[in-house]
């Protein structure tokens, strides 16, 4: 996993908000997929810190979370 400050140009990323989030609350997470990683950020602090994980690790996490 890598932590990344908000600085930098990530304009090429297309962020998607969790289906559990809404515009009037509760806030949740947003993800953006790239060729080598999945980027994750807090939807209510879009300019704040974010982290990235490799695609296979993200797929494993999602499968685990769906199973719970």
Secondary structure, 3 states (H helix, E strand, C coil): CEEECCCCCCCCCCCEECCCCCCCCCCCEEEEECCCCEEEEEHHHCCCCEEEECHHHHHHHHHHHHHC
